[in-house]
Amino acid sequence: MSLILEALKKSEKEREERAAGEAAPAPESESAPVPEPGSEARTEPKPAPEPEPPRRSLVAWIAGGAAAIGTLGFAVTLDLPGAGPGTPPVPPPTEAAVTAEAKAGAEAKAAAEAKAEAEARAAAAKAEAEAKAAAEAKAAAEARAAAEAKAKAEAARKKTAAGPSFARAPKPAANAAAYAKQGQAFEQEGLYERAIEEYTQAILLDPKYIEAYFGRAWAHEAKGGHEQAIRNFTQVLDLNPDFAEAFFGRAWAYEQNGQAGPAIDDYAETVRLRPDHAEALFSRGFLQFYQGRMDAAVEDFSAVFETADGSLRDYALIWRYLSQVRNGREMVAALSAFKGREDATTLPGVLISLFLGKAQPADVLDAARDPDGKKQRENESIAYFFLAQDRLIRGDEKEARDYFLKTLGTGVTHFRQYPAAKIELERLPQ
């Protein structure tokens, strides 16, 4: 910086010396003529020369951000002649100004470098974090895959150690019919889980084996698996839409599952395919009775009486009688169909005798006795239910309620009398 100041001072000194030389008068020539005496008075004075306009010194400072010449900047001194009279010269910058300008430029550069460095560090940190996250995600995925593989291997080991399971692969030498036959044998023994397993093996060998689906459906129903039974009966019907017994089985499962509407529809399909299907007619009549469609119930029970034989025919007669009385028919006229069918010692004949007034409740309960405890409970559920119906017809609601409660007390849930007793109790006044 001191070198710049020295150059400025030297330039200014040279300018002043040139100005002084131009102002000094030139010496008179020796050959100039000598004026005559007295000529001074006649000689007109010459006008003084006009002073030359002063030169203006312009110092142009170009530094830092102005033109980016050098990091500290430098000054260029220009002498511009004829800048005009009265224009003051531009003073040179002070050392403090030059120092401040240089400092500001240095600080700006340092700030830019610091910002660039900070941005570079941030980008590097972000890249490092992303790489770390990716590595951790990959490690976690590999750990999960390893754990799943280990779990599957352990499950396979346990399955092999435990031997064949419910869904075991069929033996190559076995055939579907053999499995289905074994399933039927287990079903007849009441071993429904074993039966289901055998039927399943038959289906694995032959996915279109209708008899296996049909048997498995009834085995599920015997266990109380109404939904599973409905699904299996539906699979049968998908394979054979004209299989009347599959419609009947599904209708029964619907009924036991409390779905009266679909049950009535499937019983109707059964009758459409087999008009003499007494069980379907009886079942539809029973549901019609509890839907309040007494005329339709009378029609179904009458059809059963005409087509069935054995005890089902007598029970159809009893239910037709109840439907007629509930529908407002005079009781004596309805009883006329019972003539000649009464029996004081066996079910259902003793029930006909009860409605005719020829047997007492004790006679009915005596007829229900059986050496087999299970069979006796089933007989008692029937006896209590119809004793309650007789009490209702005779207007004794209190005693009817007691008999309906005793029906539930037998615990025979697979007989129709059980859900029917529940419905009757709900309808009786509390």
C-alpha positions as CSV (number, residue, x, y, z in Angstrom):
1,M,0.0,0.0,0.0
2,S,2.9,2.4,0.8
3,L,4.2,1.9,-2.7
4,I,0.9,3.1,-4.2
5,L,1.0,6.2,-2.0
6,E,4.6,7.0,-3.1
7,A,3.6,6.7,-6.7
8,L,0.7,9.1,-6.2
9,K,2.9,11.7,-4.5
10,K,5.5,11.5,-7.3
11,S,2.9,11.9,-10.0
12,E,1.4,15.0,-8.2
13,K,4.9,16.6,-7.8
14,E,5.7,16.2,-11.5
15,R,2.4,17.8,-12.5
16,E,3.1,20.8,-10.3
17,E,6.6,21.3,-11.8
18,R,5.2,21.2,-15.4
19,A,2.6,23.9,-14.4
20,A,5.4,26.2,-12.9
21,G,7.5,25.9,-16.1
22,E,4.7,26.9,-18.3
23,A,4.0,30.1,-16.2
24,A,7.6,31.6,-16.3
25,P,8.2,34.4,-19.0
26,A,10.5,33.7,-21.9
27,P,13.8,35.9,-22.1
28,E,13.7,38.8,-24.6
29,S,15.6,38.2,-27.9
30,E,18.9,40.2,-28.3
31,S,17.9,41.1,-31.8
32,A,14.7,42.8,-30.9
33,P,14.4,46.4,-32.0
34,V,14.9,49.1,-29.4
35,P,12.0,51.4,-29.2
36,E,12.4,55.0,-30.0
37,P,12.2,57.5,-27.3
38,G,8.7,58.5,-26.5
39,S,7.3,55.5,-28.2
40,E,6.2,54.0,-24.9
41,A,3.4,56.5,-24.8
42,R,2.2,55.5,-28.2
43,T,2.6,51.8,-27.7
44,E,-0.7,50.1,-26.7
45,P,-0.3,47.6,-24.1
46,K,-0.7,43.9,-25.2
47,P,-3.5,42.1,-23.5
48,A,-2.3,39.5,-21.0
49,P,-2.7,36.0,-22.2
50,E,-5.6,34.1,-20.9
51,P,-4.6,31.6,-18.4
52,E,-4.7,28.0,-19.6
53,P,-7.5,26.0,-17.9
54,P,-6.1,24.0,-15.1
55,R,-5.6,20.3,-15.6
56,R,-7.9,18.1,-13.6
57,S,-6.4,15.0,-11.9
58,L,-8.8,12.1,-11.8
59,V,-7.9,9.1,-9.7
60,A,-10.0,6.1,-10.7
61,W,-10.1,3.4,-8.1
62,I,-10.9,0.0,-9.3
63,A,-10.8,-2.6,-6.6
64,G,-12.6,-5.6,-5.1
65,G,-16.2,-5.9,-6.2
66,A,-16.1,-2.9,-8.7
67,A,-14.1,-4.7,-11.4
68,A,-12.4,-7.6,-9.5
69,I,-8.9,-6.5,-10.6
70,G,-6.6,-8.0,-8.0
71,T,-7.6,-9.1,-4.5
72,L,-6.4,-5.8,-2.8
73,G,-7.1,-3.5,-5.9
74,F,-4.9,-0.8,-7.4
75,A,-5.3,2.8,-8.4
76,V,-4.8,4.3,-11.9
77,T,-4.0,8.0,-12.2
78,L,-5.4,9.7,-15.3
79,D,-4.7,13.3,-16.3
80,L,-7.6,14.5,-18.3
81,P,-6.9,17.9,-19.9
82,G,-9.6,20.4,-20.5
83,A,-12.0,19.0,-18.0
84,G,-13.4,22.5,-17.8
85,P,-12.8,25.5,-15.7
86,G,-13.8,25.5,-12.1
87,T,-13.9,21.6,-11.8
88,P,-12.2,20.6,-8.6
89,P,-9.7,17.8,-8.6
90,V,-10.8,14.4,-7.2
91,P,-8.8,13.8,-4.1
92,P,-7.0,10.5,-3.8
93,P,-8.4,7.8,-1.4
94,T,-6.9,7.7,2.0
95,E,-5.0,4.8,3.4
96,A,-7.8,4.0,5.8
97,A,-10.3,3.8,3.0
98,V,-8.1,1.5,1.0
99,T,-7.5,-0.6,4.1
100,A,-11.3,-0.8,4.8
101,E,-12.1,-1.8,1.2
102,A,-9.5,-4.5,1.2
103,K,-10.7,-5.8,4.6
104,A,-14.3,-5.9,3.3
105,G,-13.3,-7.9,0.2
106,A,-11.3,-10.3,2.3
107,E,-14.2,-10.8,4.7
108,A,-16.6,-11.4,1.8
109,K,-14.3,-14.0,0.3
110,A,-13.8,-15.7,3.7
111,A,-17.6,-15.8,4.2
112,A,-18.2,-17.3,0.8
113,E,-15.5,-19.9,1.5
114,A,-17.0,-20.7,4.9
115,K,-20.5,-21.1,3.4
116,A,-19.2,-23.4,0.7
117,E,-17.4,-25.5,3.3
118,A,-20.5,-25.7,5.5
119,E,-22.6,-26.8,2.5
120,A,-20.0,-29.4,1.6
121,R,-20.0,-30.8,5.2
122,A,-23.8,-30.9,5.2
123,A,-23.9,-32.8,1.9
124,A,-21.3,-35.3,3.2
125,A,-23.2,-35.8,6.5
126,K,-26.5,-36.4,4.6
127,A,-24.9,-38.9,2.3
128,E,-23.3,-40.7,5.2
129,A,-26.7,-40.8,7.1
130,E,-28.5,-42.2,4.0
131,A,-25.8,-44.8,3.5
132,K,-26.1,-45.8,7.1
133,A,-29.9,-46.1,7.0
134,A,-29.7,-48.2,3.8
135,A,-27.2,-50.5,5.5
136,E,-29.4,-50.9,8.6
137,A,-32.5,-51.6,6.5
138,K,-30.7,-54.2,4.6
139,A,-29.4,-55.8,7.8
140,A,-32.9,-55.8,9.3
141,A,-34.4,-57.4,6.2
142,E,-31.7,-60.1,6.2
143,A,-32.3,-60.8,9.9
144,R,-36.1,-61.1,9.3
145,A,-35.5,-63.5,6.3
146,A,-33.2,-65.6,8.4
147,A,-35.7,-65.7,11.3
148,E,-38.5,-66.7,9.0
149,A,-36.4,-69.4,7.4
150,K,-35.5,-70.7,10.8
151,A,-39.1,-70.7,12.0
152,K,-40.2,-72.6,8.9
153,A,-37.4,-75.1,9.3
154,E,-38.4,-75.7,13.0
155,A,-42.1,-76.1,12.0
156,A,-41.2,-78.6,9.4
157,R,-39.0,-80.5,11.9
158,K,-41.8,-80.6,14.5
159,K,-44.4,-81.7,11.8
160,T,-42.1,-84.5,10.7
161,A,-41.5,-85.6,14.3
162,A,-45.2,-85.5,15.1
163,G,-46.1,-87.8,12.2
164,P,-49.0,-87.4,9.8
165,S,-51.5,-84.6,10.5
166,F,-55.0,-83.7,9.5
167,A,-53.8,-82.3,6.2
168,R,-51.2,-84.9,5.5
169,A,-50.3,-85.8,1.9
170,P,-52.2,-88.8,0.7
171,K,-50.4,-92.1,0.4
172,P,-49.6,-92.9,-3.2
173,A,-51.2,-96.4,-2.9
174,A,-54.4,-95.2,-1.3
175,N,-57.5,-94.3,-3.2
176,A,-60.3,-91.8,-2.4
177,A,-63.0,-94.5,-2.0
178,A,-61.0,-96.3,0.7
179,Y,-60.7,-93.0,2.7
180,A,-64.4,-92.2,2.2
181,K,-65.4,-95.7,3.4
182,Q,-63.2,-95.3,6.5
183,G,-64.8,-91.9,7.1
184,Q,-68.3,-93.5,7.1
185,A,-67.2,-96.1,9.6
186,F,-65.9,-93.5,12.0
187,E,-69.0,-91.4,11.5
188,Q,-71.3,-94.3,12.4
189,E,-69.2,-94.8,15.6
190,G,-69.7,-91.2,16.5
191,L,-66.0,-90.4,16.0
192,Y,-66.7,-87.3,13.9
193,E,-63.2,-85.8,14.0
194,R,-61.7,-89.0,12.7
195,A,-64.4,-89.1,10.1
196,I,-63.7,-85.6,8.9
197,E,-60.0,-86.4,8.6
198,E,-60.6,-89.4,6.4
199,Y,-63.1,-87.6,4.2
200,T,-60.5,-84.8,3.8
201,Q,-57.9,-87.3,2.6
202,A,-60.4,-88.6,0.1
203,I,-61.0,-85.1,-1.2
204,L,-57.2,-84.4,-1.5
205,L,-57.0,-87.4,-3.7
206,D,-60.1,-86.5,-5.7
207,P,-61.2,-82.8,-5.4
208,K,-64.5,-83.7,-7.2
209,Y,-65.4,-86.6,-4.9
210,I,-69.1,-85.6,-4.1
211,E,-69.6,-88.4,-1.6
212,A,-66.6,-87.3,0.5
213,Y,-67.9,-83.7,0.6
214,F,-71.3,-85.0,1.5
215,G,-70.1,-87.2,4.3
216,R,-67.8,-84.5,5.7
217,A,-70.7,-82.0,5.7
218,W,-72.9,-84.4,7.9
219,A,-69.9,-85.1,10.2
220,H,-69.5,-81.3,10.8
221,E,-73.2,-80.9,11.4
222,A,-73.1,-83.8,13.9
223,K,-70.4,-81.9,15.8
224,G,-72.5,-78.7,15.8
225,G,-70.4,-77.1,13.0
226,H,-73.3,-75.6,11.1
227,E,-71.2,-73.1,9.1
228,Q,-68.7,-75.8,8.0
229,A,-71.6,-78.1,7.1
230,I,-73.3,-75.4,5.0
231,R,-70.0,-74.8,3.1
232,N,-69.5,-78.6,2.4
233,F,-73.1,-79.0,1.2
234,T,-72.6,-76.0,-1.1
235,Q,-69.5,-77.7,-2.6
236,V,-71.6,-80.8,-3.3
237,L,-74.3,-78.7,-5.0
238,D,-71.6,-76.9,-7.1
239,L,-70.6,-80.3,-8.4
240,N,-74.1,-81.6,-8.8
241,P,-76.9,-79.0,-8.7
242,D,-79.6,-81.7,-8.8
243,F,-78.5,-83.6,-5.7
244,A,-81.8,-83.4,-3.6
245,E,-80.2,-84.8,-0.4
246,A,-77.5,-82.0,-0.5
247,F,-80.3,-79.4,-0.5
248,F,-82.0,-81.2,2.4
249,G,-78.7,-81.4,4.3
250,R,-78.0,-77.7,3.8
251,A,-81.6,-76.8,4.7
252,W,-81.2,-78.7,8.0
253,A,-77.9,-77.0,8.8
254,Y,-79.5,-73.6,8.0
255,E,-82.4,-74.5,10.4
256,Q,-80.1,-75.6,13.2
257,N,-78.1,-72.3,12.7
258,G,-81.3,-70.3,13.2
259,Q,-81.7,-69.3,9.5
260,A,-85.3,-70.2,8.8
261,G,-85.6,-68.3,5.5
262,P,-82.7,-70.1,3.6
263,A,-83.8,-73.4,5.3
264,I,-87.4,-73.1,3.9
265,D,-85.9,-72.3,0.4
266,D,-83.7,-75.4,0.4
267,Y,-86.4,-77.6,1.7
268,A,-88.5,-76.4,-1.2
269,E,-85.7,-77.2,-3.6
270,T,-85.6,-80.7,-2.1
271,V,-89.3,-81.2,-2.6
272,R,-89.0,-79.8,-6.2
273,L,-86.5,-82.5,-7.0
274,R,-88.2,-85.2,-5.0
275,P,-91.9,-84.4,-4.4
276,D,-92.3,-87.4,-2.1
277,H,-89.4,-86.4,0.3
278,A,-91.4,-86.7,3.5
279,E,-88.6,-85.4,5.8
280,A,-88.3,-82.2,3.7
281,L,-92.1,-81.7,3.7
282,F,-92.2,-82.3,7.5
283,S,-89.3,-79.9,8.1
284,R,-90.8,-77.2,5.9
285,G,-94.2,-77.6,7.7
286,F,-92.5,-77.2,11.1
287,L,-90.8,-73.9,10.0
288,Q,-94.0,-72.7,8.4
289,F,-95.8,-73.3,11.7
290,Y,-93.3,-71.1,13.6
291,Q,-93.4,-68.5,10.9
292,G,-97.2,-68.2,11.5
293,R,-98.1,-69.6,8.1
294,M,-100.6,-72.1,9.4
295,D,-102.4,-72.9,6.1
296,A,-99.0,-73.7,4.5
297,A,-98.1,-75.8,7.5
298,V,-101.4,-77.8,7.4
299,E,-100.7,-78.5,3.7
300,D,-97.2,-79.8,4.3
301,F,-98.2,-82.0,7.2
302,S,-101.1,-83.4,5.2
303,A,-98.6,-84.3,2.4
304,V,-96.4,-86.0,5.0
305,F,-99.3,-88.0,6.3
306,E,-100.1,-89.2,2.8
307,T,-96.6,-90.1,1.8
308,A,-94.8,-91.2,5.0
309,D,-95.0,-94.2,7.1
310,G,-94.2,-95.2,10.7
311,S,-93.9,-92.7,13.5
312,L,-93.3,-89.8,11.2
313,R,-96.8,-90.2,9.8
314,D,-98.3,-89.9,13.4
315,Y,-96.1,-86.9,14.3
316,A,-97.3,-85.2,11.1
317,L,-100.9,-85.8,12.2
318,I,-100.2,-84.2,15.6
319,W,-98.5,-81.2,14.0
320,R,-101.4,-80.8,11.6
321,Y,-103.8,-80.9,14.5
322,L,-101.8,-78.1,16.3
323,S,-101.7,-76.0,13.1
324,Q,-105.4,-76.3,12.6
325,V,-106.2,-75.4,16.3
326,R,-103.7,-72.4,16.1
327,N,-105.4,-71.4,12.9
328,G,-108.8,-71.2,14.6
329,R,-110.4,-74.5,13.7
330,E,-112.7,-76.1,16.3
331,M,-110.7,-78.6,18.4
332,V,-113.2,-81.5,18.2
333,A,-113.3,-81.4,14.4
334,A,-109.5,-81.4,14.3
335,L,-109.4,-84.4,16.6
336,S,-111.4,-86.5,14.2
337,A,-108.3,-87.5,12.3
338,F,-106.9,-89.2,15.4
339,K,-109.5,-91.9,15.6
340,G,-108.1,-95.4,15.6
341,R,-104.5,-94.1,16.0
342,E,-104.4,-93.7,19.7
343,D,-102.0,-95.9,21.9
344,A,-101.6,-95.6,25.6
345,T,-98.2,-97.3,25.8
346,T,-95.8,-95.9,23.2
347,L,-94.7,-92.7,21.6
348,P,-96.3,-91.1,19.6
349,G,-99.5,-93.0,20.0
350,V,-99.8,-92.0,23.7
351,L,-99.6,-88.3,22.6
352,I,-102.7,-88.9,20.3
353,S,-104.4,-90.4,23.3
354,L,-103.4,-87.3,25.4
355,F,-105.0,-84.9,22.9
356,L,-108.1,-87.1,22.7
357,G,-108.4,-87.0,26.5
358,K,-107.7,-90.7,26.9
359,A,-104.3,-90.4,28.6
360,Q,-102.8,-88.4,31.5
361,P,-99.4,-86.7,31.7
362,A,-98.2,-89.6,33.9
363,D,-99.0,-92.1,31.1
364,V,-97.0,-90.0,28.6
365,L,-94.0,-89.9,30.9
366,D,-94.2,-93.7,31.5
367,A,-94.2,-94.3,27.8
368,A,-91.0,-92.1,27.5
369,R,-89.0,-94.4,29.8
370,D,-86.1,-96.3,28.2
371,P,-83.2,-98.4,29.6
372,D,-80.8,-96.3,27.5
373,G,-80.4,-93.0,29.4
374,K,-79.7,-91.0,26.3
375,K,-82.7,-92.4,24.6
376,Q,-84.9,-91.7,27.6
377,R,-83.8,-88.0,27.7
378,E,-84.7,-87.7,24.0
379,N,-88.1,-89.3,24.7
380,E,-88.7,-86.9,27.6
381,S,-87.9,-83.9,25.5
382,I,-90.7,-84.9,23.1
383,A,-93.1,-85.8,26.0
384,Y,-92.6,-82.5,27.9
385,F,-93.0,-80.5,24.7
386,F,-96.3,-82.0,23.7
387,L,-97.6,-81.9,27.3
388,A,-97.0,-78.2,27.1
389,Q,-98.8,-77.9,23.8
390,D,-101.8,-79.8,25.3
391,R,-101.8,-77.4,28.3
392,L,-101.7,-74.4,25.9
393,I,-104.7,-75.6,24.0
394,R,-106.6,-76.1,27.2
395,G,-105.7,-72.6,28.4
396,D,-103.3,-73.4,31.2
397,E,-100.3,-71.2,30.3
398,K,-98.6,-71.6,33.7
399,E,-98.4,-75.4,33.5
400,A,-97.5,-75.0,29.8
401,R,-94.5,-72.8,30.8
402,D,-93.4,-75.4,33.3
403,Y,-93.4,-78.2,30.7
404,F,-91.5,-76.0,28.2
405,L,-88.8,-75.3,30.8
406,K,-88.6,-79.1,31.4
407,T,-88.1,-79.6,27.7
408,L,-85.0,-77.3,27.8
409,G,-83.9,-79.1,31.0
410,T,-83.3,-82.3,29.1
411,G,-80.5,-80.7,27.2
412,V,-81.4,-82.5,24.0
413,T,-80.5,-79.6,21.7
414,H,-80.4,-81.6,18.4
415,F,-84.2,-82.3,18.5
416,R,-86.6,-79.7,17.1
417,Q,-88.5,-79.5,20.4
418,Y,-85.5,-77.6,22.0
419,P,-85.6,-74.5,19.8
420,A,-89.4,-74.7,19.5
421,A,-89.7,-74.6,23.3
422,K,-87.5,-71.5,23.4
423,I,-89.8,-69.7,20.9
424,E,-92.9,-70.7,22.9
425,L,-91.5,-69.4,26.1
426,E,-90.6,-66.1,24.5
427,R,-94.3,-65.8,23.3
428,L,-95.8,-66.6,26.7
429,P,-96.6,-63.7,29.0
430,Q,-94.0,-63.3,31.8
